[in-house]
Amino acid sequence: MSIDNDHQPDSVDQAVLDGANPYHRRALAFYDLLVFRGSAPLFWRCSPRNFLEMYRTSIGAKHLEIGVGTGYLLQRTRFPVSNPEITLADLNPSTLDFTAERLAHFKTTKVVANALEPLPVPAESHDSAALSFLLHCIPGSLREKGVAIRHAAAAVRPGGTVFGSTILSQGVPVTGAGRWLMNDLNGKGVFHNDQDHLDDLRDQLKQNFDDFDLAVRGCVGLWRARKA
């Protein structure tokens, strides 16, 4: 079942919209191949196994996915229950529709939402929330866009888990090929991570959680945090 919320969030910055616009239905058909079989292992030096393991060990029965991509990881993970409830939150209706169709065998709710604003879901209503490969697409430094982590935490119940991943440009090893692609994507406005430093990601996690794990695989930061 899918329930739509078609209202555009207020005061969406144009740069935020520009970061979401490339993910139209035609591009999404090739997204999994390009990202999980292409750029992630070859340019960012992070195997898809890392993302799948994070989902497998972090996801809850009632889950909030912020920045849904194609639903590739949700489709391949193992939920702790046979009938999970999944809320899909994204600024782009195309990604919401694509992912909801892919997960049609689950109970899903679609919400048009800007991760930089408080999310239109009840406070402390989910067991887990994920921000996977999202932050590097949002304009600003992690000191600014890290507010998305706080909004995710607000939607998770005490004892729940917030987890995610992002491509970093500073404080991590970036190969020559990775730097070339990163610069190209930043120049096109698809990425906005030229200021994203590992230390800033760690600081954002410290500000929002007492207990978290942060790992680096290639130039990707992966984290799992537990809400007190």
Disulfide bonds with the S-S distance in Angstrom:
none
